[in-house]
């Protein structure tokens, strides 16, 4: 929407976030929390296969990953993304109720930059997504 900037100086496009989340309520919450800031547009993938399809078509500023998904896990997707020249630079934020220490360690070893346990604080999630998108 480059024309939007031309017609409305100062208006910037929302950055795209992919939320890989199979739970409808959890996705709706994350979508509402991020989109209400005006900085983000959140799209959804319900599983790893759908996430890979979306990643192949669209560039995302940040990917939010649940660990427990039907089929391959969010960590399997993280491994695939971090081993890909195309996707390895996309920041990964694990947002999950799975908070076992070994899962956090595994996520970090794979290259996930952030780990947010559910339930999370609204402002903390927003701040982490913003930080991830800035590359820091």
C-alpha positions as CSV (number, residue, x, y, z in Angstrom):
1,X,0.0,0.0,0.0
2,X,2.6,2.5,-1.0
3,X,-0.1,4.8,-2.4
4,X,-1.4,5.2,1.2
5,X,1.8,6.9,2.2
6,X,1.7,9.2,-0.8
7,X,-1.9,10.3,0.0
8,X,-1.5,10.3,3.8
9,X,2.0,11.4,4.8
10,X,3.0,10.1,8.2
11,X,0.7,7.0,7.9
12,X,2.8,3.9,8.0
13,X,1.8,0.3,7.1
14,X,1.2,-2.2,9.9
15,X,3.9,-4.8,10.2
16,X,2.9,-8.3,9.6
17,X,3.1,-10.9,12.4
18,X,2.4,-14.6,11.9
19,X,0.9,-16.3,14.9
20,X,1.3,-20.1,14.7
21,X,-1.5,-21.1,17.1
22,X,-4.0,-23.9,17.0
23,X,-6.2,-22.6,19.8
24,X,-8.9,-20.1,18.6
25,X,-9.2,-18.2,21.9
26,X,-5.4,-17.8,22.2
27,X,-5.1,-16.6,18.7
28,X,-8.0,-14.1,19.1
29,X,-6.4,-12.7,22.2
30,X,-3.0,-12.2,20.6
31,X,-4.5,-10.7,17.5
32,X,-6.6,-8.3,19.5
33,X,-3.7,-7.2,21.7
34,X,-1.3,-6.6,18.9
35,X,-3.7,-5.1,16.3
36,X,-5.2,-2.7,18.8
37,X,-1.8,-0.9,19.0
38,X,-2.1,0.1,15.3
39,X,1.4,-1.2,14.6
40,X,0.7,-4.8,13.7
41,X,-1.5,-6.9,11.4
42,X,-1.6,-10.5,12.7
43,X,-2.2,-13.5,10.5
44,X,-2.7,-17.1,11.6
45,X,-1.4,-20.5,10.8
46,X,-3.0,-23.4,12.8
47,X,-0.1,-25.8,12.2
48,X,3.4,-26.1,10.8
49,X,2.3,-27.0,7.3
50,X,0.0,-23.9,7.1
51,X,2.8,-21.8,8.5
52,X,5.3,-23.0,5.9
53,X,2.7,-22.2,3.1
54,X,2.2,-18.6,4.5
55,X,6.0,-18.1,4.9
56,X,6.5,-19.1,1.3
57,X,4.1,-16.4,0.1
58,X,4.5,-13.5,2.6
59,X,7.3,-11.8,4.5
60,X,6.6,-11.4,8.2
61,X,8.4,-9.1,10.6
62,X,8.0,-11.6,13.5
63,X,6.7,-15.1,14.0
64,X,4.9,-16.1,17.2
65,X,5.1,-19.9,17.9
66,X,3.2,-22.1,20.1
67,X,5.1,-25.3,21.0
68,X,2.2,-27.7,21.2
69,X,0.6,-27.9,17.8
70,X,-1.2,-30.7,16.0
71,X,1.4,-32.7,14.1
72,X,5.0,-31.3,14.1
73,X,5.6,-28.9,17.0
74,X,6.4,-25.2,17.0
75,X,10.0,-26.1,17.7
76,X,10.1,-28.3,14.6
77,X,9.0,-25.2,12.6
78,X,11.7,-23.1,14.4
79,X,14.4,-25.6,13.4
80,X,13.2,-25.4,9.8
81,X,13.1,-21.6,9.8
82,X,16.5,-21.2,11.4
83,X,18.1,-23.6,8.9
84,X,16.7,-21.7,6.0
85,X,18.6,-18.9,4.3
86,X,15.2,-17.3,3.5
87,X,13.6,-17.4,6.9
88,X,16.5,-17.6,9.4
89,X,16.5,-13.8,10.0
90,X,12.8,-13.7,11.0
91,X,12.7,-13.2,14.8
92,X,10.9,-16.1,16.6
93,X,8.9,-15.5,19.8
94,X,7.8,-18.7,21.5
95,X,4.4,-18.0,23.2
96,X,3.4,-21.1,25.0
97,X,1.9,-22.7,28.1
98,X,4.7,-25.3,27.8
99,X,7.2,-23.9,30.3
100,X,9.4,-26.8,31.1
101,X,13.0,-25.8,31.5
102,X,14.2,-28.2,28.8
103,X,11.7,-26.7,26.3
104,X,13.0,-23.2,27.0
105,X,16.6,-24.5,26.6
106,X,15.7,-26.3,23.4
107,X,14.0,-23.2,22.0
108,X,17.1,-21.1,22.8
109,X,19.4,-23.7,21.3
110,X,17.4,-23.7,18.1
111,X,17.7,-19.9,17.8
112,X,14.3,-18.7,19.1
113,X,15.1,-15.2,20.3
114,X,12.3,-14.8,22.8
115,X,10.3,-17.1,25.1
116,X,7.0,-15.9,26.6
117,X,5.0,-18.1,29.0
118,X,1.2,-18.2,29.0
119,X,-0.5,-16.6,30.6
120,X,1.5,-13.5,29.7
121,X,1.4,-9.8,30.6
122,X,-0.1,-7.7,27.8
123,X,2.5,-5.0,27.9
124,X,5.3,-7.5,28.0
125,X,4.1,-9.3,24.9
126,X,3.7,-6.1,23.0
127,X,7.1,-4.9,24.1
128,X,8.8,-8.2,23.0
129,X,7.1,-8.2,19.6
130,X,8.2,-4.6,19.1
131,X,11.7,-5.4,20.2
132,X,11.9,-8.5,18.0
133,X,10.7,-6.5,14.9
134,X,13.4,-3.9,15.5
135,X,16.0,-6.7,15.5
136,X,16.9,-6.3,19.1
